[in-house]
Amino acid sequence: MFASNLSDFGKMSKNSNKPVTVFSSSNSNVISVAEALLRDAGIEYSIHSNGLTEIKVTGDEKIIKARKILLDLEELDFQDTK
């Protein structure tokens, strides 16, 4: 999930006002933890769900910060699906 989001990294400066997916999961518990981490960091986000729940963030610096915060959570979510 995070690796696929890295392809957007080069486009960020052109789309700083466009929401970018920083985390996605079908596990509602993991989404809840991700939301709590972003709230604690003061990062505004939006939730989009269509089978897979996506957390989206706007703004280059916020996107980078959110991805760093959620990196370990991505790894835990991946291990949970095995």
C-alpha positions, 0 to 999 in steps of 0.5 A, spaced: 500 500 500 505 504 501 509 502 496 504 504 491 503 511 494 510 512 492 508 513 485 504 519 487 510 522 490 513 525 484 507 529 482 505 532 489 508 539 488 503 539 482 497 537 486 498 539 493 491 541 494 488 534 491 487 529 496 492 523 496 491 516 499 496 515 505 493 509 507 488 504 506 486 497 509 480 493 509 481 492 517 477 497 521 481 496 527 487 498 523 483 504 520 481 506 527 489 506 529 491 510 523 485 515 524 488 516 532 495 517 530 493 522 525 489 526 530 494 526 535 499 529 530 494 534 528 493 532 521 487 533 517 484 527 513 478 524 510 475 517 509 473 514 503 470 507 503 468 502 497 470 496 500 477 498 501 477 504 506 482 509 504 485 515 508 486 521 504 490 527 506 491 534 502 498 538 502 505 536 500 508 536 507 502 533 511 502 527 506 509 526 507 508 527 515 502 522 515 506 517 510 512 517 515 507 516 521 503 510 518 509 506 515 509 501 521 502 501 521 502 499 514 507 493 515 503 490 521 496 491 517 500 487 511 502 481 516 495 481 519 493 479 512 497 473 511 
